[in-house]
Amino acid sequence: MDVIARAFALAALLAFPLQAGAAGQGEAADAPPAEALHFESVFDGYAPYAHQPVAPWRQSNDRVGEIGGWRTYAREAAQPEEKGAQGSTGHGEAHGHDHGAAQ
């Protein structure tokens, strides 16, 4: 008989969480619906790879020479970015020390 009492107590304890969960369902049904979620895929603006013809290397080198050579590219890279562009990395002359670069 002791086994039957334990089994009954165990069944009562297991049934209690089920009854508590059922009582909360009525409150959830009365609540106003949540705002609709908006999904925007990161692939919406994706442009697939487009093959570009390769120019002959002599023609490419001549074009770089016409532009001003590698120094022109280096000057463009050294110019400060416009405000609103991607954030600064925090490196450069602005922070007042170097990182052991050759002088």
ZISUL-V436367 format. One record per helix or strand of 3 or more residues. SS is the DSSP state (H for helix, E for strand). FROM is the first residue (numbers start at 1). TO is the last residue. If there is no record, write none. Layout:
BEGIN
ss=(SS | SS)
from=(FROM | FROM)
to=(TO | TO)
END
This chain:
BEGIN
ss=(H | H | H | H)
from=(2 | 57 | 70 | 93)
to=(30 | 67 | 78 | 95)
END
